[in-house]
Amino acid sequence: MIAKPGGGASPDFLPYLRQPRPSFAKRDRARGPIVLESRQENVSAETRQTQATTISFHYSYIFIHVRLVLGSMDQALPPVYQYIWRDYSLPGYKGLVLTLSTMWGIVAFAFFASLLAIAQTRFWIILRYLSLHFIWPIHIEVESEQELSQLDALRALFGRHKDRNAVNSQSISNVPKTLGIVAAINVAGFFICGILAPLCLQGDLSTTVVLSKSTDTCIGWENRPGSNHYTTQLADSFFKKCLLNTSDTFSSCSTESGIVGSTPQFHTDRKAACPFPGDVCQDGVQPVRLEYMGLSPRDFGVNLRHQVLISQRVVCAPLKMDQFLLLFPSPDDSTKLREDKSFIWFGRKYHDPTFNSTDLGIWGTMLRTLNGPNRYSKEYSGNYLASFQKQQPVYDLDVYPFGLQDDQKETIHPGLQRDDGVVFIVMLRAGRSLYNMSAPIEDPFYAAHNTYPDTNLLIPDYEATALGCVEQYKLCWNNKTSPCTNWGRFQVAVVEMMAVARAAGDIDMLYDLGFVYGALTTMGSVHRYLLQRVGTQVLISSLFRDNFVVSLLDYKEQWILEVQAWFTTAFLNARYALLQIVRQVGSKRTGDEAEQILKICHSVLFQNNDYININFISLLACIVVLLLVCAFSWEPLPKACRKAWEVSIYGIGELTRRVQVVYRVCKFHEFLPVLAAFLPQSRFFRLRSQARFPWSAFWHGDRRRQDDQGLFSGPDSIALQNL
């Protein structure tokens, strides 16, 4: 018989349960952050204070743990590529970036500031010349004009001008105040430029985005067994520190993480149908579909010329557990079932009589109850687990199939089979858990309706609950409306896009798809993340589990919050995995690796405040303009330019006159045969023409070329001689 809760509790247990617990928490979807609020009415101020203290303790523990994990990130950042590189996510002239260390950046800006100061004084010479000779022409001696500084002009503006040279006092006293205004504008303009130019050249004051530098230890992929677990731990810690809680305590997330940009927003849809062909989804519970649409390489922190967009989709639904339950006959009576043991199996074997393969896969585990209430038992299996007279049950989160499989259709349950995606099952074994909730929990993953005796804590309904999920990918060429692959496994999507690149003759794209995009889709997989970050540590509810008492964030849809957390954390895992690849140290690579495999080593973007980024094209344009200002303020240069201008104008005029003369001569040559054709019998015309142009080739067919000077007499010959 299934044990009932109540009797057999340890003496220390009930006093512990009667202590105030963390208040219920729910997500305020309008504002985003998690808002903690109490669902108990008539709670004393002392109780509320105790609850708040307990919640603060939970978050303080999370903060300390995450600081230990992420605290040394800045010291372990990958090597940085310095000098000029192209950021393919930026348009036009902004794409060329100059990366310098902080020291060299200070030197560069000091040089720029010095050049700006020199250009300001030289620009005053230009303004002074234009003002005194063209805008407000007044008579000042040349020596006085050259000695008229900006300070003199400013003093004249405010009526405090004092001549340093008494000889020139009569002429300098005639300086108009408008010239002082010009001097003031010049000083103010260059002062503002000195402030704004560094900001414009550097882009903004945010953390510097730098490019990884290829080293002789980076092999372009991850081959260290412990690194995968480390990156999932980083991603999980970052999510719980920075995205799950948005309090001011965790304001340093951006600088500590090292990853570039913010986490992209995903789209949530509750109108999706059951993602599986069989009748395996729970009735009355709508599945959830999460999608990242059109992620560029920059969203993953990779700098690539080819901008193939990646879309990722995960559809999850609560499963009917009794569809996958296998029962054992009682050893005493074969007509009855064993109530202390059952077998949950999501694979094909044991459910399909035609299955004869030796490759079973790992699709399930043993249970200690019949997992009721269901069609096999009316008893609540959670009551059995809550009994303290029984052995401590397992509290765990299992992911099936265990391990990555290339072909699932041979081993998966027929009701779960999908050819266009990766199917995985997430099963929660509640163990000895009690939920600190004031109302029954309607969530299918955490269902709880029975109260533990003498407490307001709820007992889980089932020993095990499960979510069935399908993960799919789609790739698009450059934009969302261009050729796209169908939704499917990431391997299939990459192969289909490689066919498009092969048809376009883009060999570089083929290599990027094979070695870079394949890595992005693999490392961002939710299934892969859950396999690497094993156990209940991936659950948000585990954060608020104190011994065996759990506080949920949402009593109806906690399972959706969990799926959203996995979806986001899997993407973060891809970002951290890329940093781990380019951060790799140790033995040097063999040198036999293909260049295409190593491309990711010098393509990862990350944040590093020890470096400065400068817009190279803008910097070059500013330096050229300042040098031109200095050059044109040099007195011999304007004179030389003026002389060159006059010479060029005269040369253009002479060339134009010569072209006109030749054009007139050519037109006359064309006119002679026209007259000869229309007046062939006119003896007068022929005699006059031959008399005037006796050597013309038009009258002598055997002569094809004649000198124009011999053909023409009179004004035409004189014009040709002058050419």
Summary of the structure (lengths in Angstrom):
residues: 723
radius of gyration: 41.5
end to end distance: 122.8
largest distance: 143.5
contacts: 2178
relative contact order: 0.13
helix: 44%
strand: 16%
